[in-house]
Amino acid sequence: MSCEGICCLRADHAPIRWLQPDFEQIRLCLSGKLRLLVEDSHSEQTIIEALPGEGVYLPAGYAYTVEPTGVDTVFFWTFGTPDQTNPVEAPEPISVENVPPPKFEPHFDTAMNNRL
């Protein structure tokens, strides 16, 4: 199972805390500043932050709190449950020497008036 979306946070939002026992997430900061308090099962805590263009991986087994940063923030998130029953391993290293780089054409969103 997986899911994804865009989250918009006001500069002064209330902290958002959740337990993440059996799923993992990736968050990509699109604007503002993303700050997460991470707590393990022994109550050890650390802060991780991401600025626009930076991402963070949030593994299962931790409690997380999105904390306010004083600036409006927008981030992309996706989560899923790891498939432990059928892991896939590459039989040999994959070479990308002859693969051309992907062509990227920016999309102009007139509703947001921003380049995506």
Buried (B, 14 or more C-beta within 10 A) or exposed (E): EEEEEEBEBEEEBEEEEEEBEEBBBBBBBBBBBBBBBBBEEEEEEEEBEBEBEBEBEBEBEBBBBBBBBEEBBBBBBEBEEEEEEEEEEEEEEEEEEEEEEEEEEEEEEEEEEEEE
